[in-house]
Each structure stands twice: as C-alpha cells, then as structure tokens.
Amino acid sequence: MTNTNTNKERLYAVIKKPIITEKSMMGTANNTYTFEVKKDASKIEIAQAVELAYPNRKVKKVRTVYMPSHQKRMGLKFGRTQSGKKAIVTIVGDPIEELTGV
C-alpha cells in the first residue's frame, strides 16, 4: 500500500504548472493543454499525472519538448535562464475549465 501512495505523490509532483500563453490558449479549442513538467518525467508518467489531477478525462496523446537554457544579460553581468521540459497533452472528454477561463 505504501508503494501506491509514493507513486501517487510522485505523479502529483510531475506537473509543475500549466503554461498560459497566447499560443497554448489557442490549443484549448482542440482540447490540447500545455504543462511545465519535471525533466525526468516520461510520457507515461505525464499522462497518468494529468488523468490523476483532472478526473473524468482521458489522455489521448502526449508530446514533450525540452527547453534548453539561454544566456541572458542582467546589467553588466551575464547569466543563464533555467532549462526545463514542457508537455503538450491532448485529452478526450470535458475541457479543463480551470485552464480555459470559462
């Protein structure tokens, strides 16, 4: 039983936050949502995490994109942005109201 609890805790930690941009909001018309996820998360884990976080929805397809860090200037000094991973998830079922703003 502890194995399933730790698995659920890991799945809840897979999705960091939804990405709300103009381009990602255009995808909500096709039931496509974009999330920032952990770098080591697999497509299967991402699908399970979305189905766990948003019940009554089935994941149809998951596409992942690695976002490398970029050099950024801050005054006279140079720094780097943080690298990450995002997932574009297509769902079947009701749209996610929290992300669409309906």
N, CA, C and O atoms as a DFTB+ gen file, in Angstrom:
408 C
 N C O
     1  1       0.821      -1.196       0.000
     2  2       0.000       0.000       0.000
     3  2       0.863       1.257       0.000
     4  3       0.476       2.268      -0.587
     5  1       1.998       1.212       0.633
     6  2       2.855       2.396       0.640
     7  2       3.430       2.674      -0.742
     8  3       3.743       3.819      -1.068
     9  1       3.568       1.631      -1.554
    10  2       4.095       1.817      -2.899
    11  2       3.135       2.660      -3.741
    12  3       3.578       3.527      -4.495
    13  1       1.821       2.416      -3.621
    14  2       0.853       3.198      -4.392
    15  2       0.784       4.632      -3.888
    16  3       0.566       5.553      -4.675
    17  1       0.968       4.835      -2.584
    18  2       0.967       6.202      -2.058
    19  2       2.175       6.991      -2.555
    20  3       2.049       8.159      -2.924
    21  1       3.339       6.355      -2.565
    22  2       4.524       7.053      -3.060
    23  2       4.423       7.293      -4.556
    24  3       4.920       8.301      -5.059
    25  1       3.776       6.363      -5.282
    26  2       3.584       6.546      -6.719
    27  2       2.649       7.731      -6.976
    28  3       2.897       8.527      -7.882
    29  1       1.580       7.855      -6.189
    30  2       0.653       8.987      -6.345
    31  2       1.349      10.307      -6.013
    32  3       1.141      11.310      -6.695
    33  1       2.169      10.304      -4.971
    34  2       2.902      11.517      -4.615
    35  2       3.846      11.913      -5.735
    36  3       3.985      13.098      -6.038
    37  1       4.495      10.939      -6.353
    38  2       5.386      11.243      -7.478
    39  2       4.590      11.787      -8.657
    40  3       5.029      12.733      -9.311
    41  1       3.439      11.212      -8.936
    42  2       2.629      11.689     -10.054
    43  2       2.122      13.111      -9.810
    44  3       2.062      13.913     -10.742
    45  1       1.760      13.428      -8.574
    46  2       1.326      14.793      -8.276
    47  2       2.477      15.782      -8.442
    48  3       2.240      16.954      -8.738
    49  1       3.714      15.334      -8.257
    50  2       4.869      16.223      -8.380
    51  2       5.364      16.343      -9.822
    52  3       6.205      17.193     -10.113
    53  1       4.854      15.502     -10.728
    54  2       5.319      15.528     -12.118
    55  2       4.934      16.836     -12.787
    56  3       5.760      17.448     -13.464
    57  1       3.687      17.275     -12.609
    58  2       3.217      18.515     -13.239
    59  2       3.578      19.671     -12.319
    60  3       3.131      19.722     -11.173
    61  1       4.394      20.606     -12.826
    62  2       4.770      21.770     -12.031
    63  2       3.695      22.851     -12.107
    64  3       3.213      23.329     -11.081
    65  1       3.321      23.238     -13.341
    66  2       2.303      24.272     -13.516
    67  2       1.846      24.276     -14.966
    68  3       2.575      23.819     -15.846
    69  1       0.650      24.785     -15.223
    70  2       0.231      24.938     -16.619
    71  2       0.916      26.157     -17.236
    72  3       1.200      27.135     -16.545
    73  1       1.173      26.089     -18.523
    74  2       1.770      27.204     -19.243
    75  2       0.639      27.963     -19.934
    76  3      -0.042      27.431     -20.810
    77  1       0.453      29.220     -19.521
    78  2      -0.620      30.042     -20.052
    79  2      -0.009      31.095     -20.972
    80  3       0.495      32.117     -20.507
    81  1      -0.055      30.841     -22.265
    82  2       0.407      31.800     -23.254
    83  2      -0.676      31.913     -24.326
    84  3      -1.638      31.146     -24.336
    85  1      -0.505      32.867     -25.214
    86  2      -1.485      33.042     -26.282
    87  2      -1.533      31.802     -27.178
    88  3      -2.611      31.366     -27.580
    89  1      -0.390      31.248     -27.482
    90  2      -0.331      30.067     -28.338
    91  2      -0.940      28.846     -27.659
    92  3      -1.657      28.077     -28.300
    93  1      -0.664      28.659     -26.370
    94  2      -1.216      27.498     -25.673
    95  2      -2.724      27.635     -25.475
    96  3      -3.431      26.628     -25.437
    97  1      -3.224      28.852     -25.351
    98  2      -4.663      29.051     -25.195
    99  2      -5.410      28.803     -26.507
   100  3      -6.586      28.438     -26.485
   101  1      -4.748      28.994     -27.638
   102  2      -5.384      28.658     -28.916
   103  2      -5.559      27.138     -29.035
   104  3      -6.488      26.676     -29.698
   105  1      -4.696      26.376     -28.412
   106  2      -4.793      24.925     -28.454
   107  2      -5.914      24.359     -27.618
   108  3      -6.309      23.211     -27.819
   109  1      -6.446      25.144     -26.670
   110  2      -7.525      24.630     -25.820
   111  2      -8.799      24.384     -26.609
   112  3      -9.659      23.624     -26.164
   113  1      -8.940      25.010     -27.768
   114  2     -10.105      24.741     -28.619
   115  2     -10.075      23.299     -29.128
   116  3     -11.123      22.718     -29.410
   117  1      -8.887      22.726     -29.246
   118  2      -8.728      21.337     -29.699
   119  2      -8.467      20.384     -28.544
   120  3      -7.994      19.268     -28.760
   121  1      -8.769      20.810     -27.312
   122  2      -8.504      20.019     -26.097
   123  2      -7.019      19.685     -25.955
   124  3      -6.666      18.579     -25.544
   125  1      -6.154      20.636     -26.293
   126  2      -4.708      20.488     -26.146
   127  2      -4.237      21.470     -25.089
   128  3      -4.492      22.670     -25.197
   129  1      -3.554      20.972     -24.069
   130  2      -3.110      21.789     -22.949
   131  2      -1.606      21.626     -22.767
   132  3      -1.052      20.558     -23.028
   133  1      -0.951      22.694     -22.316
   134  2       0.491      22.701     -22.152
   135  2       0.833      22.831     -20.670
   136  3       0.289      23.688     -19.974
   137  1       1.739      21.974     -20.194
   138  2       2.155      21.970     -18.798
   139  2       3.672      21.987     -18.721
   140  3       4.355      21.416     -19.572
   141  1       4.194      22.649     -17.691
   142  2       5.611      22.518     -17.361
   143  2       5.733      21.296     -16.467
   144  3       5.013      21.175     -15.476
   145  1       6.644      20.389     -16.812
   146  2       6.786      19.131     -16.078
   147  2       8.231      18.951     -15.632
   148  3       9.119      19.696     -16.045
   149  1       8.452      17.949     -14.781
   150  2       9.808      17.637     -14.336
   151  2      10.628      17.123     -15.520
   152  3      10.094      16.514     -16.447
   153  1      11.927      17.379     -15.468
   154  2      12.800      16.998     -16.580
   155  2      12.904      15.486     -16.752
   156  3      13.078      15.002     -17.871
   157  1      12.798      14.740     -15.661
   158  2      12.966      13.291     -15.748
   159  2      11.652      12.540     -15.930
   160  3      11.636      11.312     -15.851
   161  1      10.550      13.247     -16.171
   162  2       9.245      12.605     -16.314
   163  2       9.105      11.999     -17.709
   164  3       9.485      12.611     -18.707
   165  1       8.558      10.793     -17.761
   166  2       8.316      10.144     -19.041
   167  2       6.912      10.492     -19.534
   168  3       6.110      11.061     -18.793
   169  1       6.623      10.149     -20.783
   170  2       5.312      10.439     -21.350
   171  2       4.202       9.673     -20.618
   172  3       3.100      10.190     -20.434
   173  1       4.502       8.455     -20.210
   174  2       3.516       7.643     -19.488
   175  2       3.207       8.268     -18.139
   176  3       2.043       8.345     -17.744
   177  1       4.235       8.716     -17.428
   178  2       4.022       9.367     -16.130
   179  2       3.242      10.666     -16.291
   180  3       2.392      10.980     -15.458
   181  1       3.518      11.422     -17.345
   182  2       2.798      12.669     -17.577
   183  2       1.325      12.384     -17.842
   184  3       0.457      13.084     -17.321
   185  1       1.035      11.370     -18.640
   186  2      -0.355      11.008     -18.926
   187  2      -1.073      10.577     -17.653
   188  3      -2.210      10.985     -17.416
   189  1      -0.425       9.759     -16.834
   190  2      -1.034       9.322     -15.575
   191  2      -1.256      10.495     -14.630
   192  3      -2.270      10.543     -13.934
   193  1      -0.314      11.448     -14.597
   194  2      -0.440      12.603     -13.708
   195  2      -1.588      13.508     -14.132
   196  3      -2.307      14.029     -13.279
   197  1      -1.774      13.705     -15.432
   198  2      -2.881      14.544     -15.907
   199  2      -4.211      13.867     -15.606
   200  3      -5.153      14.534     -15.178
   201  1      -4.307      12.560     -15.819
   202  2      -5.546      11.846     -15.514
   203  2      -5.832      11.834     -14.020
   204  3      -6.995      11.818     -13.617
   205  1      -4.795      11.841     -13.194
   206  2      -4.985      11.881     -11.746
   207  2      -5.386      13.278     -11.280
   208  3      -6.233      13.421     -10.398
   209  1      -4.776      14.313     -11.875
   210  2      -5.069      15.681     -11.459
   211  2      -6.422      16.159     -11.963
   212  3      -7.088      16.944     -11.289
   213  1      -6.832      15.704     -13.122
   214  2      -8.102      16.116     -13.714
   215  2      -8.943      14.872     -13.992
   216  3      -8.836      14.291     -15.072
   217  1      -9.782      14.451     -13.033
   218  2     -10.571      13.223     -13.213
   219  2     -11.607      13.382     -14.331
   220  3     -11.918      14.497     -14.750
   221  1     -12.124      12.271     -14.798
   222  2     -13.119      12.175     -15.871
   223  2     -12.568      12.639     -17.215
   224  3     -13.330      13.037     -18.096
   225  1     -11.263      12.589     -17.372
   226  2     -10.631      12.931     -18.642
   227  2      -9.609      11.855     -18.992
   228  3      -8.912      11.335     -18.120
   229  1      -9.532      11.536     -20.259
   230  2      -8.606      10.506     -20.742
   231  2      -7.588      11.175     -21.648
   232  3      -7.949      11.968     -22.518
   233  1      -6.322      10.857     -21.444
   234  2      -5.251      11.431     -22.255
   235  2      -5.146      10.653     -23.558
   236  3      -5.019       9.428     -23.561
   237  1      -5.200      11.383     -24.660
   238  2      -5.100      10.765     -25.978
   239  2      -3.665      10.731     -26.473
   240  3      -3.208       9.717     -27.002
   241  1      -2.936      11.869     -26.298
   242  2      -1.573      11.945     -26.804
   243  2      -0.766      12.892     -25.931
   244  3      -1.287      13.887     -25.428
   245  1       0.518      12.571     -25.755
   246  2       1.450      13.428     -25.016
   247  2       2.655      13.690     -25.904
   248  3       3.275      12.758     -26.417
   249  1       2.983      14.966     -26.079
   250  2       4.200      15.360     -26.795
   251  2       5.050      16.155     -25.820
   252  3       4.530      16.995     -25.085
   253  1       6.347      15.901     -25.804
   254  2       7.237      16.593     -24.878
   255  2       8.266      17.398     -25.645
   256  3       8.677      17.028     -26.745
   257  1       8.679      18.516     -25.038
   258  2       9.668      19.397     -25.628
   259  2      10.661      19.766     -24.538
   260  3      10.267      20.192     -23.452
   261  1      11.956      19.603     -24.824
   262  2      12.993      20.038     -23.894
   263  2      13.310      21.494     -24.184
   264  3      13.572      21.858     -25.331
   265  1      13.286      22.325     -23.160
   266  2      13.572      23.747     -23.311
   267  2      14.962      24.023     -22.740
   268  3      15.120      24.058     -21.519
   269  1      15.974      24.219     -23.591
   270  2      17.326      24.457     -23.080
   271  2      17.445      25.837     -22.450
   272  3      16.618      26.716     -22.689
   273  1      18.481      26.015     -21.645
   274  2      18.708      27.319     -21.029
   275  2      19.318      28.258     -22.059
   276  3      19.972      27.821     -23.006
   277  1      19.100      29.544     -21.863
   278  2      19.620      30.560     -22.762
   279  2      20.428      31.562     -21.961
   280  3      20.200      31.746     -20.765
   281  1      21.371      32.206     -22.625
   282  2      22.146      33.238     -21.961
   283  2      21.313      34.511     -21.896
   284  3      20.653      34.884     -22.866
   285  1      21.349      35.173     -20.742
   286  2      20.566      36.379     -20.531
   287  2      21.446      37.420     -19.845
   288  3      22.224      37.104     -18.945
   289  1      21.309      38.633     -20.278
   290  2      22.112      39.699     -19.696
   291  2      21.316      40.412     -18.617
   292  3      20.151      40.758     -18.814
   293  1      21.962      40.630     -17.462
   294  2      21.366      41.373     -16.353
   295  2      22.338      42.487     -15.983
   296  3      23.260      42.282     -15.194
   297  1      22.126      43.665     -16.558
   298  2      23.055      44.761     -16.336
   299  2      24.353      44.491     -17.066
   300  3      24.359      44.249     -18.273
   301  1      25.448      44.531     -16.335
   302  2      26.744      44.258     -16.938
   303  2      27.107      42.779     -16.896
   304  3      28.071      42.365     -17.540
   305  1      26.358      41.985     -16.155
   306  2      26.679      40.576     -15.972
   307  2      25.802      39.704     -16.881
   308  3      24.704      40.087     -17.287
   309  1      26.326      38.544     -17.172
   310  2      25.586      37.574     -17.967
   311  2      25.206      36.398     -17.077
   312  3      25.981      35.974     -16.220
   313  1      24.030      35.893     -17.291
   314  2      23.562      34.730     -16.553
   315  2      22.867      33.785     -17.512
   316  3      22.873      33.999     -18.725
   317  1      22.271      32.746     -16.968
   318  2      21.559      31.769     -17.790
   319  2      20.166      31.566     -17.226
   320  3      19.962      31.598     -16.013
   321  1      19.206      31.356     -18.124
   322  2      17.863      31.000     -17.693
   323  2      17.858      29.521     -17.335
   324  3      18.787      28.788     -17.675
   325  1      16.827      29.099     -16.661
   326  2      16.746      27.713     -16.236
   327  2      16.206      26.849     -17.370
   328  3      15.269      27.243     -18.064
   329  1      16.794      25.682     -17.554
   330  2      16.289      24.756     -18.563
   331  2      15.095      24.005     -17.985
   332  3      14.901      23.980     -16.769
   333  1      14.304      23.399     -18.849
   334  2      13.134      22.690     -18.369
   335  2      12.549      21.792     -19.440
   336  3      13.154      21.549     -20.484
   337  1      11.346      21.306     -19.147
   338  2      10.652      20.415     -20.060
   339  2       9.182      20.776     -20.024
   340  3       8.632      21.047     -18.957
   341  1       8.538      20.782     -21.194
   342  2       7.107      21.026     -21.215
   343  2       6.428      19.906     -21.978
   344  3       7.018      19.273     -22.853
   345  1       5.176      19.678     -21.624
   346  2       4.401      18.612     -22.244
   347  2       3.147      19.214     -22.849
   348  3       2.459      20.013     -22.213
   349  1       2.856      18.825     -24.078
   350  2       1.636      19.241     -24.756
   351  2       0.728      18.019     -24.750
   352  3       1.016      17.018     -25.406
   353  1      -0.374      18.109     -24.002
   354  2      -1.233      16.965     -23.736
   355  2      -2.569      17.164     -24.440
   356  3      -3.206      18.206     -24.284
   357  1      -2.995      16.166     -25.218
   358  2      -4.304      16.164     -25.857
   359  2      -5.201      15.236     -25.050
   360  3      -4.847      14.085     -24.791
   361  1      -6.376      15.749     -24.652
   362  2      -7.283      14.951     -23.832
   363  2      -8.578      14.667     -24.584
   364  3      -8.929      15.356     -25.542
   365  1      -9.275      13.635     -24.124
   366  2     -10.594      13.283     -24.624
   367  2     -11.549      13.456     -23.445
   368  3     -11.271      12.988     -22.342
   369  1     -12.662      14.120     -23.679
   370  2     -13.628      14.340     -22.609
   371  2     -13.898      15.812     -22.422
   372  3     -13.696      16.619     -23.330
   373  1     -14.361      16.154     -21.229
   374  2     -14.703      17.536     -20.935
   375  2     -13.463      18.406     -20.960
   376  3     -12.389      17.954     -20.563
   377  1     -13.586      19.660     -21.421
   378  2     -12.428      20.562     -21.351
   379  2     -12.095      20.916     -19.906
   380  3     -12.953      20.837     -19.027
   381  1     -10.866      21.301     -19.669
   382  2     -10.415      21.685     -18.326
   383  2     -10.777      23.150     -18.130
   384  3     -10.163      24.027     -18.737
   385  1     -11.776      23.422     -17.281
   386  2     -12.288      24.771     -17.108
   387  2     -11.298      25.694     -16.411
   388  3     -11.280      26.894     -16.684
   389  1     -10.473      25.153     -15.514
   390  2      -9.532      25.962     -14.768
   391  2      -8.510      26.628     -15.689
   392  3      -8.020      27.718     -15.394
   393  1      -8.194      25.975     -16.797
   394  2      -7.173      26.494     -17.697
   395  2      -7.766      27.337     -18.838
   396  3      -7.079      28.190     -19.399
   397  1      -9.026      27.100     -19.175
   398  2      -9.626      27.834     -20.295
   399  2     -10.205      29.168     -19.842
   400  3     -10.384      30.069     -20.661
   401  1     -10.498      29.310     -18.567
   402  2     -11.056      30.559     -18.058
   403  2     -12.549      30.675     -18.307
   404  3     -13.096      31.776     -18.243
   405  1     -13.227      29.559     -18.590
   406  2     -14.670      29.588     -18.848
   407  2     -15.422      29.525     -17.544
   408  3     -16.653      29.538     -17.540
